[in-house]
Amino acid sequence: MKQQQYAVIVLFALIIASSLTSLGSYRSASRLVNEDMDRALALALKEQQSDVISQDTIRTFNSHLQIAELRGKATLAVDTRGQKFKAYAHCSEATIFSLSDQRPATILWVLTGLWAMMMWYRSLSEKRRVKSDKYAAAIPLPCGNAFGGLTYSEEDGRFYAADGCQVQLTPMQHQLMEMFFHSPSHTLSKTEICNTLWPKKPDASETLYTLIRRLKPVVEQHSDLKIESDRSKAYRLIIK
């Protein structure tokens, strides 16, 4: 629960940091744009020495703009409400935003998105785990010979993991595991295994090696057991 709360706090912190960074870049660009337009307008009116805004005024105004991206996008307006002539230069918010450096904010927004995706994935995994635990709890574990988190049911002759799910084994793997479970010490000699599984085969060493090699990961995945070799003369099923 604390980890979930921590993740939500980090998400909101990233959202706030991204928004403030983006807004800060926009305001900085807006200040530079206004300063450039005011300076260019002042120079244009000084050169023209007239209160009339004409096409020449606009051309002169654009020529004095230091920010090249503003040329052709900044507009001039005249305030005629008072008796004194007042001219203003302005441009759209979209233009200012395009001139602002949004790279830091973009990086933060990407991190925010990745963090949100990670939270969603963890939440989904947690729901699946809880659902799996509830399902496993509803399934009664079979009675039988249990060892290291693995249970062999004498009733149906199957192996079950600690969560009650059946462990899928090949017929040969199943027969070898039965031998391990029926052995009091869970130890089998190489000769004993070969004579039982391949009685008509003169030398089944390679076949046995392949069988053990493929069985090991299955056993370790579904239990706390592992198969240990004693100089290839015997094999023991032990708890890890």
C-alpha positions in Angstrom: 0.0 0.0 0.0 2.8 2.4 0.9 4.5 1.6 -2.5 1.3 2.5 -4.3 1.0 5.8 -2.4 4.6 6.6 -3.2 4.0 5.8 -6.9 1.0 8.2 -7.0 2.9 11.0 -5.2 5.8 10.6 -7.8 3.3 10.7 -10.6 1.7 13.9 -9.4 5.1 15.4 -8.8 6.1 14.7 -12.4 2.9 16.2 -13.7 3.4 19.4 -11.7 7.1 19.6 -12.7 6.2 19.1 -16.4 3.5 21.7 -16.3 5.6 24.3 -14.5 8.6 23.7 -16.8 6.4 24.1 -19.9 4.7 27.3 -18.4 8.1 28.7 -17.4 9.5 28.2 -20.9 6.4 29.8 -22.4 6.6 32.9 -20.2 10.3 33.3 -20.9 9.7 33.1 -24.6 6.7 35.6 -24.3 9.0 38.1 -22.5 11.6 37.9 -25.2 9.0 38.2 -28.0 7.4 41.3 -26.4 10.7 42.9 -25.8 11.8 42.3 -29.4 8.4 43.5 -30.9 8.4 46.7 -28.7 12.0 47.5 -29.7 11.3 46.9 -33.4 8.1 49.0 -33.3 9.9 51.9 -31.6 12.6 51.9 -34.2 10.0 51.7 -37.0 8.0 54.6 -35.7 11.2 56.6 -35.1 12.4 56.1 -38.7 8.9 56.8 -40.2 8.2 59.9 -38.0 4.5 59.5 -38.6 1.5 58.3 -36.7 0.1 56.4 -39.7 0.6 52.6 -39.9 1.2 51.7 -43.5 2.7 48.9 -45.4 6.1 50.6 -45.2 5.7 50.7 -41.4 5.1 47.0 -41.3 8.1 46.3 -43.6 10.3 48.4 -41.4 9.0 46.8 -38.3 9.7 43.3 -39.6 13.2 44.3 -40.7 14.0 45.4 -37.1 12.8 42.1 -35.5 15.8 40.2 -34.2 13.8 36.9 -33.8 13.5 35.7 -37.4 10.5 33.5 -36.7 8.4 36.6 -35.8 8.8 38.2 -39.2 5.5 37.9 -41.0 3.7 36.6 -37.9 3.8 39.6 -35.6 1.0 42.2 -36.2 0.6 45.9 -35.5 -2.5 47.5 -33.9 -3.5 51.1 -33.2 -5.4 52.2 -30.1 -7.8 55.0 -31.2 -9.8 55.2 -28.0 -7.7 58.1 -26.7 -6.5 61.4 -28.3 -2.9 60.2 -28.2 -1.7 57.8 -30.8 -0.7 54.4 -29.4 0.6 51.5 -31.5 1.0 47.9 -30.3 2.7 44.8 -31.6 1.5 41.4 -30.7 1.5 37.8 -32.0 -0.6 34.6 -31.3 0.0 32.3 -28.3 0.7 29.5 -30.7 3.6 31.5 -32.2 5.0 32.2 -28.7 4.6 28.5 -27.7 6.5 27.4 -30.9 9.3 29.8 -30.0 9.6 28.5 -26.4 12.1 25.8 -25.6 9.8 22.9 -24.6 12.5 20.2 -24.7 12.9 20.0 -20.9 9.2 19.8 -20.5 8.9 17.2 -23.2 11.4 15.0 -21.4 9.5 15.4 -18.2 6.2 14.5 -19.9 7.7 11.4 -21.5 9.0 10.3 -18.0 5.5 11.0 -16.6 3.9 8.8 -19.3 6.4 6.0 -18.7 5.8 6.2 -14.9 2.0 6.1 -15.5 2.4 3.1 -17.8 4.6 1.3 -15.2 1.9 2.0 -12.5 -0.8 0.6 -14.8 1.3 -2.5 -15.5 2.0 -3.1 -11.8 -1.6 -2.6 -10.9 -2.7 -5.0 -13.6 -0.1 -7.6 -12.4 -1.2 -7.1 -8.8 -4.8 -7.7 -9.8 -3.9 -10.9 -11.7 -1.8 -12.1 -8.7 -4.7 -11.5 -6.3 -7.0 -13.3 -8.6 -4.6 -16.2 -9.0 -4.2 -16.4 -5.2 -7.9 -16.5 -4.7 -8.3 -19.1 -7.3 -5.5 -21.2 -5.9 -6.9 -20.8 -2.4 -10.3 -22.1 -3.6 -8.7 -25.3 -5.0 -7.9 -27.8 -2.2 -4.5 -29.3 -2.4 -4.5 -33.0 -3.1 -3.5 -35.4 -0.4 -0.4 -37.5 -1.0 3.3 -37.6 -0.6 4.6 -34.1 -0.3 8.2 -33.0 -0.4 9.8 -29.5 -1.0 6.6 -27.9 -2.2 5.7 -30.7 -4.6 3.0 -33.2 -3.9 2.5 -36.6 -5.5 -1.1 -37.7 -5.4 -1.5 -41.5 -5.0 -5.1 -41.2 -6.0 -4.7 -39.9 -9.5 -0.9 -40.5 -9.9 -0.2 -36.8 -10.7 2.2 -34.2 -9.3 0.9 -30.9 -8.0 2.7 -27.6 -7.1 2.2 -25.7 -3.9 -0.6 -23.6 -5.5 -2.6 -26.8 -6.4 -1.8 -26.7 -10.1 -0.8 -29.8 -11.8 2.8 -30.0 -12.9 3.0 -31.0 -16.6 5.5 -33.8 -17.1 6.3 -36.1 -20.0 5.6 -39.8 -19.4 9.3 -40.5 -18.9 9.7 -37.5 -16.6 6.7 -38.6 -14.6 8.0 -42.1 -14.1 11.4 -40.9 -12.9 9.7 -38.4 -10.4 7.6 -41.3 -9.1 10.8 -43.2 -8.5 12.3 -40.3 -6.6 9.2 -39.9 -4.4 9.0 -43.6 -3.7 12.6 -43.8 -2.6 12.9 -43.1 1.2 16.0 -41.0 0.7 14.9 -39.6 -2.7 18.1 -40.9 -4.1 18.4 -43.2 -7.2 21.5 -44.8 -8.7 22.2 -44.4 -12.3 22.0 -48.2 -12.8 18.6 -48.4 -11.0 17.1 -45.7 -13.2 18.4 -47.1 -16.5 17.3 -50.7 -15.6 13.8 -49.4 -14.7 13.2 -47.0 -17.6 15.2 -48.6 -20.4 15.6 -52.3 -19.4 16.4 -53.5 -23.0 18.9 -50.7 -23.8 22.6 -51.8 -23.2 23.8 -48.2 -22.4 21.3 -45.6 -21.6 23.7 -43.1 -20.1 23.1 -40.4 -22.8 19.4 -40.9 -22.7 19.4 -40.5 -18.9 21.5 -37.4 -19.1 19.1 -35.8 -21.5 16.1 -36.8 -19.4 17.7 -35.3 -16.2 18.7 -32.1 -18.1 15.2 -31.5 -19.3 13.6 -32.4 -16.0 15.7 -30.1 -13.8 14.1 -26.7 -14.9 10.6 -28.2 -14.6 11.2 -29.3 -11.0 12.9 -26.1 -10.0 10.2 -23.9 -11.5 7.3 -25.6 -9.7 8.9 -26.4 -6.3 11.7 -25.8 -3.9 13.5 -28.9 -5.1 16.4 -29.6 -7.4 18.1 -32.6 -8.8 21.7 -33.1 -7.7 24.2 -35.4 -9.4 26.7 -37.5 -7.5 29.5 -37.8 -10.0 26.9 -39.1 -12.5 26.7 -42.4 -10.5 23.5 -41.4 -8.6 20.9 -38.6 -8.5 19.3 -37.0 -5.5 16.1 -35.0 -5.2 16.9 -32.4 -2.5 15.5 -29.1 -1.2 17.3 -26.0 -2.5 
